[in-house]
Amino acid sequence: MDNSIDKSKIKPIPSVLGGGCIIACACVGAGMLGLPSAGAGVWFIGSMIVLVITMLVMITSGCLLLEALQSYPYKSSFSTLTKDLLGKKVQFVTNLTVYFVGAILLYAYITSSGLIIQGYTSLNAKFASILFLLCFSIPIWHSTRVVDRVSIILLIFMVLSFTFSMTGLSANLDTRVLFALDDKAFSITDSRYVFAFIPVALASFGYQHSVSSMRDYYLDVRKARNALVLGVVLAFVFYTIWLFAIFGNIPRDSFTSVIAQDGNIDALLNNVRETFSDKHWLENVLSAFSAAAILSSFIAVGLGLFDFLADAFQFDASTTKGRNQTWAVTFLPPLICSLLLPFGFLTAIGFAASAAAFWACIIPAILVKKFRNECAATQKDNMTLYRVPGNDWTLVSVALFGVVTIIVHLLNTLSLLPVFGQE
C-alpha cells in the first residue's frame, strides 16, 4: 500500500511549529475551561499528577495511530484504517465514536461561544452561536494551510492574553491555598475525587482526530510525530500555569457554585469576575483569553472532523461541492443540537472523554497490534518507517487507561462516585 502522492512535486514541508499549534489549539479549549472545575476536588498537586500521566498516555496513543497509518495512502483517515485492519463492523462503531467525540466538542464550543457573546452584547445566545459557526468555520472549509496560519495567530494572542492575566493573578497568589497547606481547605480523604477528574483530563489532551490531518500535512511521519508531541507539551505547559494561577487565587469552596451549574463557561468567568472585581482589566483579559481558547479549539477540532468525514463519506474535498457537503455534515448536526438541546460544559466533556477513551486509547492499541502481526507474518517488519517503542506493554498500558476512563465515566454518570461540591 504505497502512498499515492509524488513527494518530488510537493512544496517544502511546513514547520513543526504550525502543526504543533494546531494540536495545542485542539486541546486547550476543553482543558483550560474544564480543568479548574473538574480538578477542584483533588486541587493542584493531585491534578498535576493525573495530567502528567494522561499526557504521556495520549502522546503515545497519537504515535500509535501514526505507526498504523504509515503504510496507507495519504488522505486515509481513521475510517480507512479500521475498515482494513479490523473490518466493517468495527469501522462502523469507531466511526460513530470518532464523530460523536468531535461533534460533542464542537457542540460544547458553539454553545459556550454563544453564552460568552451574549454576555458582552445584546444578541440572543442561540443567534450568537449561529453567527460564531458561520464566521469561524470558513478557515476549515478553505484549507489546512489557512487553519495553520489562524492557529498560530490565535496561539500568539492566547500567549499574550495569558501572560497579562497570569501577571495579575500571580500578584495575589497564595501558596497556602495553592498547595493545600490549610487542613480546612484540603485533606487526604479528598483524594477520592481523583476519579471524577480522569475523564476531563483525557478530554484535555484529545487531538487524535487530527493525527491523519497532520500526516497529510507534512507527508512525513516523523515530522507529524514531532508536531503531535510539541502540541501536547505546549498544552500541558498552558494547563500547568493556568491551574497554578487559578488554584492559587480562587478559594476551593468557590468552585461549588460553578460545579452546581455543570461547569458552564459563563459560571466560571463569573466566579473569576467576583474574585477580581477590583481589577476590571484582568477580568477583560481573562474573558478574551477564554474566547480565544474556545475559538482555537473549535477550529482545530473542526479541521480533524472535517477531514475524517470527507474520507468516511468519500466526498471529493478537492471540489467546492465536496467541501460544501463535508461542511454540512461536520457542522450542522452540532449546531442543531446546540440550539435545541443545550446542557452543561462538563457533561459534554465527560461524554466526549468516554467515547474518546474507546477510539483514542483502546482502538489504536488494537490497530497497532494487528498491524505488527501482519508485518511479521509477511516478513515486512523491517520495512516499517516508524515504530512506537515499548512493545506490547505500551499497547496494554494505553488500552487499560482507556478502559479505566470509560468505567469511571459510567460510574460517575450513575452517581456512584464522589464528586466535589455534590455530596
N, C-alpha and C positions, 0 to 999 in steps of 0.2 A: 504494500500500500504506500507507494511513493507520493510525496506531496506534489501537487499539480502546478505549483507556481514556479516559474523560472526566476531564480533569485538574481540572475545577472541583469534582469530588466527592471529590477526594483530600485527605488530610491534608497538613499542611505538610511540605515536603521536609526530610528528615533532614540533619543537619550533615555536612560533608565529613569531619570527624574520624572519625565512626563507620565510614564506608566505608573511609577510609584505614587504620584499624586492622585491618579485615578483610583488606585487601590485604597489609598488612605482616605480619600473622599467617600468611597463606598462604605467604609467602616464607621467614620466618625459621627455621622448623623444619629444612628441608633445609640452609639456608645456615649457620646457627650451628653445627650439628653436623657438617656435611660439609666446610666450607671449610678448617678448620685442617689436617686430614689431607691433603686434596687439594692445598692450597696450600703444603705443606711444601717441595716441590721448588723452587718459584720464590720462596718466602719472602715477606716483607711487601711490598716495593716492586713486585715482579712481580705479586703477587696483586692489589694495588690498581689497577694499570694495566688488567688484564683485567676487573676488576669494574666500573670506570668505563665501559669500552666496552660491556660486557654490559648494564649498567643502562640506558644510552641506547638501545640496540637494543631491549630488552624494553619500555621505556616506549613506544617508537614502535610496536611490534607491537600492544600493547594499544589504543593510539589508532586504529590501522588497523582493528581489529575494531569499535570504536565507530563509525567512519565507515561501514563496510559495513553495520552493523546499523541505522543511524539511521532508515531508511525502512520498517523492518519492524515489525509489531505487537509490543507488549510481551509478554513471556514467550517470545519467539522466541529460540532459542539458536543455537549454532554449527551444530547439525544442520540446522535450518531454513535457515540462511543458505547452507551449502554445497550443499544439495539444490537450492535455487532458482537459484543462480548458476553452479554447476559440475556439476550433475547427480547422479543417484542413485549412480553408481559411485564418484565422488569422495567423496560423502557417506558411503558405507559405509566407505571406507578411513579417512577423517578421524574418523569416529565411533569406529572401533576404536582409533585412536591417542589420541584425547582420553580415552576410557575407560581405556586402558592406562596413560597418564600419571597420571591421578587415582587409579586403583586401586593402582598400584605404590607411589605415595606414601603412600596410606592403609595399604598393606601394611607399608611401612617404619616408619611411625609406630606401628602396632599392635604389631609385633614388638619395636621398641625400647622401647615403654612397658612391655611385659611383662617385659623384661630389667631395666629400672630398678626396677619394683615388686618383682621377685624379689630384687633386691639389698638392699632395705630391709625385706622381710617374709619370712615362711616360705612364701609362696604359690608354687606352680609357675608358671613363666613363661607357659605356654600358658593356664592358668586365669586368670592376671592379665591377659593380653591380652583374653580374653573379657569380663571384668569392666570393663576400660577401655572397650571398644567399647560395651557396653550402657549404661554411665553417660553417656558423653560424646557419644554420637550423638543424645541426646534433644533438645538445643537445635536441632540441624539439622532433626530431624523436625518440631519445633514451628513455627519461622518464621525468616526472615532478621532480623527485629527482635530476636529473642532472641539470635541469633548476634552481632548488632551489640553488644548490651549485654555479652554474655560476652566478646567480643573486646576491648572497652575495659577490662574488669576484668583480663583476662589481660595485656594490654599494660601496664597500670599496675603489676601485680605484677612483670612482666618488667623494667620500667624500674627499680623499686625494688631487686629482687634483683640486677639487672645493675649498678646503681650501687654497691651494697655490695661486690659481688665485684670490680668494677673498682678500687675504692678499695684493696682488699687486694692485687690484682695490680699496680697501679701503684706501690705502695710498694717492690716488689722489681724493678721494670722495669730491664732492662739495655739501653741504647741500642746498644751494640756488637753485641749479639745481634740486636736488632730490625732494624737497618739493615745487617746482614751486613758489619760492618767488619772482622771477623776472617776472613782469607782461608781459614783452615782450615774455617770453617763454610759458606762460600758462595763460588762463583766464577762468572765469566761463562758458563762452559760449562753451568752448571746451568739456564740459560735454556731449554734443550731440554725441560725438564719443563713448560713452559707449556702444551703441547698437551693433556696429561692433565688440566690444570686447567679447560680451557674448558667441557666438558660439565657439570661440577659448578657452575661459575659461572652457566651458563644456568639450571640447575635451581633455583639460589638466588633467581632472580627469576621463578619460574614462578607466575603468578597468572592467566593468560589464561582459564582455565576459569571465573573469577569475573567476567569482563567483562560478560557478559549479565546476571548477577545484580545487578551494580552499576547497570546501565542500568535494570533493572526496579525497583530500589530507589529510585532518585532520580527516574525519569521525566524526566530532563533530561541530555542527552548531555554538556554542559559540566561539570555537577556531577559526573557519573560520571568524566569525564576528570580533573578535579581530584583526586578521591578516588584514582584509579589512580596519578597522579603523586606525590601525598603519600605513599601507602602504599609505593611503590617507593623513594622517597627516604628514608623512615624506615628501611626495611630496610637500605639502603646505609649509613646512619649507624651502625646497630647493628653491621653487619659490620665497618666500619672500626675502631670502638672495640674490638670483640671480637678481631680479628686483631692489633691494636696491643698489647693486653694479653697474649694468648696467645703470640705470637711474640717478645714482649719478655721472657718469663719462662721458657718451656719450651725447652730446647735442641733444635736441629733434629734431631739424631740420635735423640732420644727418640720421634719420630714413626714411626720404622721399625717399632716393635712394634705400634703402632696400625694402621698400614697392612697389616702382616702378618695382622692379624685383620679385614681388609677394612673398616677404619674403623668398626667397630661402636661404638655409643654407650657401652656399658659399658667398652670398652677405652680410649676417650678419657677418660672420667671417672676410670678407674683411674690413668691417666697423670697427670691433674691431682692426684689424691689423693697420689700418690707425691711429686710436686714440692712440694706444700704440706702434707706430713704433720704439720708442727708448727703448722698453723693449721686446726684442725678446723672452726671456724666458717665459714671460707672454702670448705672442701670441701662443707659442707652447703648454703651459699648457691648455689654453682655447680650442685650437683645439683638444687636447687629451680628454678633458672633453666632448666636443660636440660629438666626435666619440663614447665615452663610453655611453653617454646618448641615442644616436640613437641605438647602439647595444643592450643595455639593454631593451629598449622598443620593439625593433624588436623581441627579444626572448620571452618577456612576452606576447606581443600581439599574436605572432605566436603560443604560447602554448594554449592560450584561444581559438583561431580559430581552431587549430588542434583538440582539444577535442570536440569542437562544431560540426565540420564537421564529425568526426568519429561517433558521435551519430546520426546526421542528415541523413547520408548515410548508417548507420548501418554497418560500417566497423568493422571488428574484430581487435581492436587495440592491442590485446594480441599476434598477429602473425606478422611476418615480412611482409607478403603480405598485411595485413590490414594497417599496419603503412606506407608502401610504397604508397598505394593507397591514404591514408589520406594526406601524404606529397605532393603528386602530386596536389590534388585539393586545398590544402591550399596555396602552394607557386608558382605554375606555372602561374596561371592567373595574380597575381600582377606583377610577373617578366615580362611576355609578355607585359603587359600594360606599364610598366616602360620603356621597350626597344622601344616600338612603339609610345606611346602617352605620352611623358613627359610633365608635366606642373607644376606650382609653388607650393611651400610647403603650403602657407596659403590657396590657393584654395583647395588643397587636404584636409587640416584640416577642412576647412569650410564645405565641403560636408560631411565629416565624422561626424562632430558635428550635422548637421541637421538630418542625419539618426540615430545617437546615441540618440538624443533627443526623437525620437519616441520609440525605443525599450528599452532604458535605463532609461527613465523617465515615459513616458505615459503608456507603456505596463506593467511594474512592478506594478504600482498603480492599473491597471485594474485586473491583475492576483491576487493580494492580496485581493482585494475587492471580487472577485469571490471565492477565497479560503476560506475567512472568512465566506461568506454567506453559502457555502457548509458545513463548520464545524458547523455553527449554526443550519442549517437545519437537520443535522444528530446527533445533540447534542454531537459533538466531540470537541467543543470549548475548553474545559478544558484539552484536551489531547494533544494540541499542545505544542511543546517543546520550542518554541521561538515566540515572538510577538513584532513587532516594536511598540513603544509607539506612542500616538498621535491620534489614531482612524482615522476617515475619513478626518479630517483636514490635517493630514500628507499626505494622498493619494492625496488629491486635490492639495496641495502645490507642490508636486513633479511633478504631471501631468501638472499643469499650467506652471511650469518652462520649461518643455519640449515644450509645445505649443508656448510659447513666443520665445524660441530659434529657432524653425522652422520658425516662422513668420519673425523674424529678419533676418535669413539667406536668406529667399526668397526675402525680400525687398532689402537686400544687393546685391544679385545676379542680381536683376533688376536695380541696381544702383539708388535705391530710398532712400538710407540712406547716410548721410555724412561719408566719410572715410578720415582720416588724411593723408595729402600728395597727395590726388587725387582730390582736389577741385580747 
